[in-house]
Amino acid sequence: QCGDKTIHIAVHNHEGEIEAHLTADDITYDLNQDVQSEGRFTTDDSIAGDDKGMALTIDGDKAKITTLDDTVIAECTKAS
């Protein structure tokens, strides 16, 4: 749950690479693992619709969606 939005996040191993899929408003974004930062995934697309890219950082039951320069778009807590 990200504020008033429900966003679905799935992380899986695809042919040896860790990928994340983020679904918001019926649109699914594919994010690739950031090799320099464990638990961080990036894409050139953005849920903000500005084509500046976004990053997803997962830490336990918390997830943060930011722009690539770390401006917070949404902070999320895993629904139990």
Residue pairs with C-beta under 8 A, 6 or more apart in sequence:
1 7
1 76
1 77
1 78
1 79
2 63
2 65
2 74
2 75
2 76
3 74
3 75
5 24
5 25
5 74
6 79
7 22
7 23
7 24
7 47
7 65
7 74
7 76
8 22
8 23
8 24
9 20
9 21
9 22
9 23
9 56
9 58
9 63
9 76
10 20
10 21
10 23
11 18
11 19
11 20
11 21
11 41
11 58
12 18
12 19
12 21
13 19
17 32
17 33
18 33
18 41
19 30
19 31
19 32
19 33
19 41
20 30
20 31
20 33
20 41
20 56
20 58
21 28
21 29
21 30
21 31
22 28
22 29
22 31
22 47
22 56
22 65
23 29
24 47
25 47
27 47
29 43
29 45
29 47
29 54
30 43
31 41
31 42
31 43
31 54
31 55
31 56
32 41
32 42
32 43
33 40
33 41
34 40
34 41
34 42
34 55
37 57
39 57
39 58
39 59
40 55
40 56
40 57
40 58
41 55
41 56
41 57
41 58
42 53
42 54
42 55
42 56
42 68
43 53
43 54
44 51
44 53
45 51
45 53
45 54
46 52
46 53
46 54
46 67
46 73
47 54
47 65
47 73
47 74
48 54
48 67
48 73
52 67
52 68
53 67
53 68
54 65
54 66
54 67
54 68
54 73
55 65
55 66
55 67
55 68
55 70
56 63
56 64
56 65
57 63
57 64
57 66
61 77
61 78
62 75
62 76
62 77
62 78
63 75
63 76
63 77
63 78
64 72
64 74
64 75
64 76
65 72
65 73
65 74
65 75
65 76
66 72
66 73
67 73
